[in-house]
Amino acid sequence: MLEEISSKILTFHESGFSNSEILKRLKNDKVNPMLIYLTIKRYIETGSVSDRKRVCRPRSARTPALKNSVRYRILRNPRRSMRKISREFFVNHETMRKLVVEDLGMKSYKRKNVHHLNDSIRRKRLDRCIQLTARFAPGTGDQILFSDEQLFTFEAGSNRQNDRILVSRSQDIPDSIKCIDRVQKPLSLMV
């Protein structure tokens, strides 16, 4: 319907009618004067009454240069926090998350805490379990004494919630940072 009205406006304009005369002639179609003005203006500028090509707002933050910079930083150290990267580049953290997930196709994987077990440690654990169940079995008379001592370990702590690795696929995670090794008896200090 709008195309029909636009073509009528253009026909009247080419016949030499003014905007007010076109408005009077198209009174039955309930045409807005602004529509007449804009249709004639569009025709003068573009040579057509069809809609102009829509142009999106250009990207201001997720540019190719930023993508490359972030990609190389993550390749150097995949254990980077997206919030820290966004602060380094002065970009909103949600924009950085979209850039990493949508543009770079990477996901965030949690690191796993695993015990560093070999055959000798497994055998020792089994022997200790057998000894403890025998020692504290009902009727043996041994009791457990609790004190207010505190044992501090020197093993590196990790926060599973925030300790992430950014990679495209889980197979791409290097073995050196994939898991956090734990030992049965790390160095410790009793206080």
N, C-alpha and C positions, 0 to 999 in steps of 0.2 A: 504494500500500500504506500509506503514511504517513497519507493522508487517511482510510483506513478505520479505522486504529488511533485516530486523533484523534477520529473520530466515535464510536467505541466508548467512549473515555475520557469524552467529553462526555455520552454517554447514561448511563453509570454515575454520573457526578458529579451529573447532574440527578435521578437516582434516590435520591441521598442517601448514596452510598457514600464512605468516606474514601479518601485516596490509597493507604494500605496495602492496603485491601480491593480497590481497583481493580487494584493490582499483582498480588495473589493470583489474581484472576479472569482476568487477561491473561498468566498465567505461560506458557502455550503459545505466545504470540506473541513471547516474549522481549523484553518492554518494559522500558526503563530507567526507574527511578523519576524521574529528572530530566525525562524526556519527559512524564510524567504531570503533574508540577508545572508545567512551562512551558506545556503545553497548557491547563490550567485557568486559569493566570494570564493567558494571552493572551485566553481567552474572557471572563474577568471585565473586562479592560481594554478590549477592542475589540468584544466581543459576537459574535465569530466565531473559528473555529479556523483559518481560512486564514492564509497567511503575511502578515506585515506588509509594507507598501510599502517597498521599499529606497530609502534616501536616500544619495546620493553625498556624499563629503566636499566641502564648499564650497571653491571656488578661493580661495587666499589670495594668490597673486601675480599671475596673469594676469586681473586684474579689468578691467572696462570703463574705469575711470578711468585705469589704467596704459596700456591700449591707446590711448586718445585722446591722452594725453601723448606717448607714443612716436611715434604717427602724425604729430603736429604738429611734433615735433622733426625727424623724417626729412623732412617736407615742406619745412621751412626749410633743411635742409642734408642732401641725400641721400648725401653722402660721409662719413657717420658710421660708426664702427666699432661693431658690436654689443656687443663686450666693453666699450667705453667707456660706451656707453649703459647697460649692465647695472650698471656701477660707479656711475654717476650716480644710478640708482634703487635701489641696494642690492639687486639681484636676481641670482640665479644666471645665468651667461651662457647656459646651455642653456635655461633658462626664457625668456630674452629671445629666443633664436634661434627657439624654438617660437612665441612671440608674434608675431614679425615674419613668419615663414614661414607658419604655419598660420592665425593669427587675422587678420593684416593682408594676407596673400596677396602678400607681396613677395619678390623674389629679389635675390640679390647678383650684380651684373655687374662684370666687370673692365674697367678703363679701357684704352684702346688707345694705344700709342705710335705716332704717325704722323708722317712727315716733312711739313713744310709746303712743298709743291712747287707752284710756278707754272710757267708756260711758259718764262720766262727762265732759271729755275734748271735746268729739264730740259735746255734747250739747252746751258748751261754744262757740265753733267755729261757730256753726250754728247761735247762738244769735248774736255774733259779726258781722258776715257777713250780717245779716239782718239789724243791726243798721248802719253799714258802708254804705250799699247801700242806706238806707234811708237818712243818713246824707249828702252824697255827690251826691245825685240825682240832675239832672239839674234843675236850678231855685231856689235852696235852699239858695244860697248866700255864703255858707261855702267854704273856699279855703284851699288848702294844702300848708304849708310853709316848705321849705327845708332849712337845715342849714349845717354847716361844722362839725358837731359832728360825732364822730365815736363810735360805740358800739362794744365792744369786749366781746365775750362769753367765759366761762370757760369750755365749753363742749369739749371733746377730738376731735381733727380733724382727718380725715382719708383720705388717698389717695386711691381711689377705684382701680386705675390702678395697684398699687403695693401691696395692702393689700390682700394677697391670703391665701388660706387654702389648704394644700396638703392631699388628702384622696383618697381612691380607688373608693368610690361611694359617691354621694352627700348625701345619707341617713346617712352616717357615720359621718357627721359634727355634733359635739356637739352643743346643743341649746345655751349654754353659750357663744360661740364665733361665731355662725352662722350669727347673725345680730348685727349691731351697733345701740343701742337705741338712739333715739333723743326725746327730750321733747319740748313742744311748747315754754316755756319760761325758758330757762336755766339761771343759774347765769350769770350776765353780768356786765360790767363796762363801763360807758360812759366817753369818753375823748373828 
